[in-house]
């Protein structure tokens, strides 16, 4: 297995744990869990990249423009994802978001990035994306499916833009500028009166525990995102994004091993309301990963 593929797989393990905590926050933290508040803090926390400032250079305008668009699509994706999680189960929402994102990235990469998607990759990508989506039971309201599909589209566009940026600049620059732009987009949310009230209210009234949980989880998610970005910079963006379904394999393993001892891991019971979805999805994901390994 190539190094970038192994890095992407390990990143999905970290994302699986982060997904559990995300659902816990949205479900139980009344103020900090509001989608716009969460999107604001997730984007704002990207400002940690300021520590890299001595090591980066100012790129040309094209890269800065791509970075700003990347930040806007990322923040929109986060907002839509947590909007979906607030009205539907994580076990329904997350697989569809991952499947839609993988397909969108693959289609756009085939059109925009020469050589990123070879014909031999088509079957593994379809298996991985299809397996991811099948895990969901599609028990959505009209609002939930709209939020879910839109989140997947925006995540797919975001990761494609990230690859376009890495094709133009070194890894550190490509990692730094989109995340710095995340901060700018987050601050721009304060210009909308209703968003500003929700954000300020959430910041004042959420508990220290809730804030600490958000920050700690975003550190974990940030580490996973950094590893994913590095994998994207080295390899195929379509393949890396199609591996998102692996987090549901890890969630299922967590459920089997820990759910009876740790209540938080009960969120990992993907498919407890219809197990054949889970097993079929996992089988397709494992088959897709095996096909990549063989290739």
Secondary structure as the mmCIF struct_conf table of DSSP 4:
data_model
#
loop_
_struct_conf.conf_type_id
_struct_conf.id
_struct_conf.beg_label_comp_id
_struct_conf.beg_label_asym_id
_struct_conf.beg_label_seq_id
_struct_conf.end_label_comp_id
_struct_conf.end_label_asym_id
_struct_conf.end_label_seq_id
HELX_RH_AL_P HELX_RH_AL_P1 UNK A 3 UNK A 28
TURN_TY1_P TURN_TY1_P1 UNK A 30 UNK A 33
BEND BEND1 UNK A 34 UNK A 34
HELX_RH_AL_P HELX_RH_AL_P2 UNK A 35 UNK A 44
HELX_RH_3T_P HELX_RH_3T_P1 UNK A 45 UNK A 55
HELX_RH_AL_P HELX_RH_AL_P3 UNK A 61 UNK A 85
TURN_TY1_P TURN_TY1_P2 UNK A 86 UNK A 87
BEND BEND2 UNK A 88 UNK A 88
HELX_RH_AL_P HELX_RH_AL_P4 UNK A 90 UNK A 112
BEND BEND3 UNK A 113 UNK A 113
TURN_TY1_P TURN_TY1_P3 UNK A 114 UNK A 115
BEND BEND4 UNK A 116 UNK A 117
HELX_RH_3T_P HELX_RH_3T_P2 UNK A 119 UNK A 121
HELX_RH_AL_P HELX_RH_AL_P5 UNK A 122 UNK A 134
TURN_TY1_P TURN_TY1_P4 UNK A 135 UNK A 135
BEND BEND5 UNK A 136 UNK A 136
HELX_RH_AL_P HELX_RH_AL_P6 UNK A 142 UNK A 166
TURN_TY1_P TURN_TY1_P5 UNK A 167 UNK A 168
BEND BEND6 UNK A 169 UNK A 169
HELX_RH_AL_P HELX_RH_AL_P7 UNK A 171 UNK A 188
HELX_RH_3T_P HELX_RH_3T_P3 UNK A 189 UNK A 191
BEND BEND7 UNK A 192 UNK A 192
HELX_RH_AL_P HELX_RH_AL_P8 UNK A 193 UNK A 205
BEND BEND8 UNK A 206 UNK A 206
HELX_RH_AL_P HELX_RH_AL_P9 UNK A 208 UNK A 234
BEND BEND9 UNK A 235 UNK A 235
HELX_RH_AL_P HELX_RH_AL_P10 UNK A 237 UNK A 242
HELX_RH_3T_P HELX_RH_3T_P4 UNK A 243 UNK A 245
HELX_RH_AL_P HELX_RH_AL_P11 UNK A 246 UNK A 258
TURN_TY1_P TURN_TY1_P6 UNK A 259 UNK A 261
HELX_RH_3T_P HELX_RH_3T_P5 UNK A 263 UNK A 268
TURN_TY1_P TURN_TY1_P7 UNK A 270 UNK A 273
HELX_RH_AL_P HELX_RH_AL_P12 UNK A 275 UNK A 294
#
